[in-house]
Amino acid sequence: MRNKALLAYVGPKTPNLGYKLEEFLSLVEVAGFEVAEVVTQFGRADTRFYLGSGKAKEIANKDFDVFVAYHSLTPLQVFNLERLFRRKVIDRVFVILMIFDKRAGSLESKLQIELARLRYELPKVKEYLRRAKMGEQLGFMGAGEYVIDAYYRHMVRRISTIRRKLEEIKRGRAMHIMKRKEKGVPEVVLTGYTSAGKTTLFNSLVNENKLVDGRPFATLETYSRALDLWGKRIVLTDTIGFIDDLPPLLIESFYSTLQEIIDADRILLVIDGSEPLEEITRKVETSVKTLGEVGIGRERIIPVLNKVDKISVEKVRDIRRGLEKYFTWFVPVSALTGFGIEALKAVLFLQVPGYDIIKASANSGAKGLRIGDVVLVPILRNNRES
């Protein structure tokens, strides 16, 4: 069965546009489409057709099955393009939802994805309903007024039900986090741009074998394991990755997943050091902005430069200079080879709160992080106070 997609970008010609389009193409392929062509048009998007009307008419004669726009399409744009092309029209948001739907595992992630999809579709169904009542031909997604109206009412009810179920899950998660905090066990969360190597780093730190496939959004739900750092016990959690131009409805729908990040004692922000410097800067900016939107300050972030086995020392220096706007330091590691993992553990040992660190002589037999003739011994504050 054919599934050829024609991709379109309408907007400014920015220096990093090539990387954005590569990422766009990768997302579409992961969603299961065969990319037939990528069309670009620089300038403001047309309110009626997204593309200029002349360009849209030209594209209508091309060989493809699905039209995919980079930016979110309005209901009017979808209606007009489907009527012109007589083919399915979607946008990048829908592509991301398709990937999420394929990879969701837990009940929570499935509900979050369904909620995001319904909220995404609702304005479009309202537009089709309005046009059906006006007696207009509905084009590619043709259906009668009664059918669309019934589907719209079903969507509204389903959204309400899902929100109620997610609220119950959120309360359960909050209770779990509260109990962990009462016991004094700190939590460290791995996050960062999608495909930065977060899960590989997670596996390396806790000796796990969690799925790694190198493609966007392999991780959709949180996954936690205990990590012992020379007697300092923490919970390490892997989370969903960020992506540029992530629409607000996806951030809102995944709020309970992001709650793990919000409540974490420290956040490991994983950065892919093997990419060009301008890409690294763009992705760090996206990650820092997304974390800021959920109320996380940079004082809780530990930046980790991953994949240093693929780059030179000089490039590491260039990256440090390029990221000075965001961070004055980072921990260089290679999650794949194990380089820098012990140094990262030492940083976590010293930075993660919840414990007091006392010094002991190396000859005392005390267990902890040994530095020269001194052993740093962690003491859980709750235990010490009791």
C-alpha positions in Angstrom: 0.0 0.0 0.0 1.4 3.4 -1.0 2.1 5.9 1.7 4.0 8.7 0.0 4.2 12.0 1.8 4.9 15.4 0.4 6.5 17.7 3.1 6.1 21.4 3.1 7.7 24.2 5.1 6.6 27.9 4.9 8.4 30.4 6.9 11.7 32.4 7.3 15.0 31.1 5.9 16.9 30.7 9.2 20.5 29.6 9.4 19.5 26.3 11.1 16.7 25.6 8.6 18.5 22.6 7.1 18.7 20.8 10.4 15.1 21.6 11.2 14.0 20.0 7.8 16.2 17.0 8.4 14.6 16.5 11.8 11.1 17.0 10.2 11.9 14.4 7.5 13.2 11.9 10.2 10.0 12.3 12.2 7.8 11.7 9.1 9.8 8.5 8.3 9.6 7.2 11.9 5.8 7.8 11.7 5.8 5.3 8.8 5.7 7.5 5.7 7.8 7.3 2.6 9.0 10.9 1.8 8.4 11.8 -1.8 9.5 15.4 -1.7 10.2 18.4 0.6 8.9 21.7 -0.6 10.0 25.1 0.9 8.5 28.5 0.5 10.0 31.5 2.3 7.7 34.2 3.8 4.5 34.3 5.7 2.1 31.4 5.6 -1.0 32.0 3.6 -4.1 32.1 5.9 -6.1 30.0 3.4 -3.7 27.4 2.0 -0.6 27.6 4.2 1.4 27.7 1.0 0.7 30.5 -1.5 -2.4 29.6 -3.6 -0.3 29.3 -6.8 2.2 27.0 -5.1 -0.7 24.9 -3.7 -2.2 24.5 -7.1 1.1 23.5 -8.5 1.6 20.8 -5.8 -1.9 19.4 -6.4 -0.5 17.9 -9.6 2.4 16.1 -7.9 2.5 12.4 -7.0 1.9 11.9 -3.3 -0.7 10.4 -0.9 -0.4 12.6 2.2 0.5 16.3 2.5 2.4 17.1 5.7 3.0 20.8 6.8 5.8 21.7 9.2 3.7 24.2 11.2 0.3 23.6 12.8 -2.5 24.1 10.3 -5.7 25.9 11.1 -9.0 24.1 10.4 -9.5 26.5 7.4 -6.2 25.6 5.9 -6.9 21.9 6.3 -10.3 22.2 4.7 -9.0 24.2 1.8 -6.0 22.0 1.1 -8.0 18.8 1.3 -10.6 20.2 -1.1 -7.8 21.2 -3.5 -5.6 18.1 -3.2 -8.4 15.5 -2.7 -5.9 13.8 -0.4 -5.2 13.7 3.3 -3.6 16.8 4.9 -1.8 16.6 8.3 0.8 18.6 10.1 4.0 18.0 12.1 2.0 17.9 15.4 -0.1 15.0 14.0 3.1 13.2 13.0 4.5 13.5 16.5 1.1 12.1 17.9 1.4 9.2 15.5 4.9 8.4 16.8 3.7 8.7 20.4 0.7 6.4 19.6 3.1 3.8 18.2 5.4 3.8 21.1 3.1 4.3 24.1 3.4 1.5 26.7 1.8 2.4 30.0 -1.9 3.3 30.5 -0.9 6.8 31.5 1.0 7.5 28.3 -1.8 6.1 26.2 -4.3 8.4 27.9 -2.0 11.4 27.5 -1.6 10.7 23.8 -5.4 10.2 23.3 -6.1 13.5 25.1 -3.5 15.3 23.0 -5.0 13.8 19.8 -8.6 14.7 20.8 -7.6 18.3 21.7 -5.7 18.5 18.4 -8.7 17.3 16.4 -11.4 19.2 18.2 -11.0 22.6 16.4 -10.9 20.9 13.0 -14.1 18.9 13.8 -15.8 22.1 14.9 -14.9 23.7 11.5 -16.3 20.7 9.6 -19.4 20.8 11.7 -19.8 24.6 10.9 -19.4 24.0 7.2 -21.8 21.0 7.3 -24.5 23.2 8.8 -23.9 25.7 6.1 -24.5 23.0 3.5 -20.9 23.1 2.1 -19.2 20.1 0.5 -16.7 18.7 3.0 -14.1 17.6 0.6 -11.8 14.7 1.4 -13.2 14.1 4.9 -16.8 14.3 3.8 -19.5 13.3 6.3 -23.0 14.3 7.1 -23.9 16.9 9.7 -25.4 14.4 12.1 -22.3 12.1 12.0 -19.9 15.0 12.7 -22.1 16.5 15.4 -22.3 13.1 17.2 -18.5 12.6 16.9 -17.9 16.1 18.3 -20.1 15.4 21.4 -18.3 12.1 21.9 -14.9 13.9 21.8 -16.0 16.4 24.4 -17.2 13.7 26.7 -14.1 11.6 26.2 -11.8 14.5 26.9 -13.5 15.0 30.2 -13.2 11.3 31.1 -9.5 11.2 30.3 -8.7 14.3 32.2 -10.4 12.8 35.3 -8.4 9.6 34.9 -5.2 11.4 34.5 -5.9 13.5 37.5 -6.2 10.3 39.6 -2.9 9.1 38.2 -1.4 12.5 39.0 -2.5 12.3 42.6 -1.1 8.8 42.9 2.2 10.0 41.5 2.3 13.0 43.8 1.7 10.7 46.8 4.6 8.4 45.6 6.9 11.5 45.3 5.8 12.7 48.7 6.6 9.3 50.3 10.0 9.2 48.7 10.8 12.7 49.9 9.6 11.8 53.4 12.2 9.0 53.4 14.8 11.5 52.3 15.8 9.7 49.1 16.7 12.3 46.4 15.7 12.0 42.7 17.7 12.8 39.7 15.9 13.0 36.3 17.5 12.6 32.9 16.1 14.9 30.2 17.2 16.8 27.1 16.5 17.0 23.4 15.2 13.8 21.7 18.0 11.4 20.5 20.7 13.0 22.7 21.5 9.6 24.2 19.5 9.9 27.5 18.5 6.3 27.6 22.0 5.1 26.8 23.3 7.2 29.7 20.6 5.8 31.9 21.6 2.3 31.1 25.3 3.1 31.7 24.6 4.6 35.1 22.3 1.9 36.5 23.4 -1.2 34.5 20.1 -1.5 32.7 19.3 -2.7 29.2 16.4 -0.3 28.3 15.5 0.0 24.6 17.8 2.3 22.6 17.0 2.7 18.9 18.5 6.2 18.1 15.3 7.5 16.7 13.0 10.3 18.1 10.8 9.6 21.1 12.0 6.0 22.0 11.1 6.9 25.6 7.6 8.1 26.3 7.0 7.3 29.9 9.2 7.7 33.0 11.3 4.8 34.1 13.1 4.8 37.4 15.9 2.8 39.0 17.9 3.1 42.3 21.5 4.3 42.0 24.1 3.8 44.8 26.8 6.5 44.8 29.4 5.3 47.4 26.7 4.9 50.0 24.5 7.9 48.8 21.3 6.3 47.5 19.3 8.2 44.8 16.5 7.5 42.4 17.5 8.0 38.7 14.6 8.5 36.2 14.6 8.5 32.4 12.0 10.8 30.8 10.6 11.9 27.4 12.9 14.1 25.2 12.2 17.6 24.0 11.8 18.8 20.5 11.8 22.2 18.8 8.5 23.9 18.2 6.7 21.5 20.5 3.1 22.7 20.6 1.6 23.7 24.0 -1.1 21.0 23.8 1.6 18.3 23.9 3.3 19.9 26.9 0.0 20.3 28.7 -1.1 16.7 27.9 2.2 15.3 29.2 2.2 17.4 32.4 2.0 14.4 34.7 5.1 13.0 33.0 6.9 16.4 33.3 5.9 16.4 37.0 8.8 14.0 37.6 11.1 16.7 36.2 9.4 19.5 38.2 9.8 17.6 41.5 13.4 16.3 40.9 16.2 17.4 43.1 18.6 17.7 40.2 18.1 17.4 36.4 20.7 15.9 34.1 20.4 17.8 30.8 21.9 15.5 28.2 23.5 17.3 25.2 24.6 15.6 22.0 28.1 16.8 21.5 28.6 15.1 18.1 26.4 17.6 16.2 27.4 21.0 14.7 27.8 23.8 17.2 24.8 25.7 15.9 22.6 22.6 16.3 23.9 22.1 19.8 23.0 25.7 20.7 19.5 25.4 19.2 18.7 22.2 21.0 20.1 23.5 24.4 18.0 26.7 23.9 14.9 24.6 23.3 15.6 22.3 26.3 16.3 25.3 28.7 13.2 27.1 27.4 11.0 24.0 27.9 12.3 23.5 31.4 11.7 27.1 32.2 8.1 26.8 31.1 7.5 24.2 33.8 9.2 26.4 36.4 12.7 24.8 36.6 15.6 27.2 37.2 19.2 26.5 35.9 20.5 26.1 39.4 19.0 22.6 39.5 20.4 21.6 36.1 23.6 19.6 35.6 24.6 19.8 31.9 26.1 16.6 30.5 27.9 16.7 27.1 27.4 13.2 25.7 29.1 11.5 22.7 32.5 13.1 23.4 34.1 9.9 21.9 33.1 11.2 18.5 34.6 14.7 18.8 38.0 16.4 19.4 39.2 18.2 22.6 39.2 21.4 20.6 35.5 21.0 19.7 34.7 20.4 23.4 36.3 23.8 24.1 34.3 25.4 21.3 31.1 23.9 22.8 32.0 25.3 26.2 32.4 28.8 24.7 29.2 28.4 22.6 27.1 27.4 25.6 28.4 30.1 28.0 25.1 31.9 27.6 23.3 29.0 29.3 26.0 27.2 31.4 29.5 28.0 32.5 30.4 24.3 32.9 29.3 20.7 31.9 30.4 17.1 32.5 31.9 15.5 29.3 30.9 11.8 29.0 30.5 9.1 26.5 27.5 6.9 27.5 28.5 4.4 24.9 32.1 3.8 25.9 31.8 4.7 29.6 34.2 7.6 29.5 33.4 10.2 32.2 30.7 8.1 33.9 32.6 7.9 37.2 33.3 11.7 37.1 29.5 12.2 36.5 28.7 10.0 39.5 31.1 12.0 41.6 29.4 15.3 40.6 26.0 13.7 41.5 27.5 12.5 44.8 28.6 16.1 45.7 25.6 18.0 44.2 22.5 16.0 45.0 20.9 17.2 48.3 19.4 15.1 51.0 22.6 13.9 52.6 25.3 15.5 54.7 28.9 14.8 53.6 31.5 14.3 56.4 35.2 13.8 55.9 37.0 10.7 57.3 40.6 9.4 57.1 41.3 6.9 54.4 42.7 4.6 57.1 39.5 4.7 59.2 37.8 2.0 57.2 34.8 4.4 56.5 32.9 3.7 53.2 32.4 6.6 50.8 34.0 8.5 47.9 37.7 8.4 48.3 39.7 11.4 47.2 43.4 11.1 48.0 43.8 10.5 51.7 40.2 11.6 52.5 37.0 9.6 52.3 33.7 11.6 51.9 31.0 9.7 53.8 27.3 10.5 53.0 24.8 10.6 56.0 21.1 10.7 55.2 19.8 13.8 57.0 16.6 12.2 58.2 18.6 9.4 59.8 21.1 11.8 61.4 18.3 14.0 62.8 16.5 11.0 64.3 
